[in-house]
């Protein structure tokens, strides 16, 4: 599975999001920036992203997924 495809799935599944995806084989890291995360727990943020990719995780196309989720304000503060 290509990183561009993972990015497209996340961005089309979370309104107004921006995703940056890297991969090392079938191990992916997704940094997702979206204001919908405002007020959500880290677990809730991760569940939202996992739900979009669950079929690919279950099929083995994605072996491991690390998620870093930020609101736009958090992202700007981080960088």
N, C-alpha and C positions, 0 to 999 in steps of 0.2 A: 504494500500500500504506500502510495507516495504522500509526502508531507503536504503537497498542494491539495490533495483530496481531503486529508484530515482537516486542514485549514478551512476548506470550503464547507464541509459538514458542520463544523463548529459555528462559523460565521452565518450560515443560513439557518441554523437552529437556535441561535441566541441573537435576538434582535439588537442591532446597533453595535455588535461586538467586533473586535479586531483580534485576530489570533495569529500568533507566531509559533510555528511548529518546527521542531528539529527531530531528527531520528538517527539512531545508531542501530542499524538492522531493523528489528521489529520492536525496538524500545523507543518510545516517543516521549517528548517533552512538549507540552502545550502551554504557552503563556497566553491567557485570555483576558482581554480588557473589555469591560462592559459595565455600564452604570446600573444594570439590573442587579448586580452583586451588592449594591449598597444596602447595608443592614443585614445581609445574610451571613450565616456562620460559614466557616471554611468547609465544613462537611456538606452543607447545602450547596455551596458553589461547586464543589467537586462532583456531587451527585448529578447536578444539572449537566455538566460536561460529560460525565461517564454515560449518562442516559443516551446521549447522542451517538456515542461510539460503542455501545454495549454489544451490538451484533458483531462488530469487527474484533472486539476483545474475545467474545465467545468462540468465534471461528478460528482464532489464532493469528489473524492478519496483524493484529496489534498484540504483542506479547506483554508489554508493560507500558503504562501511561502515567507520567508525572504531570500534574496539573498545578499551575501557578495562576491564580485568579486575582484580578485587581479591578477596582473601579477606576475610572479615568483620573480622579483626584489622587488615589493611592499610587497609580502608575507614575504620574507626574512628580509626586513627592519622592518616589523610589529612584527616579532617574533625574 
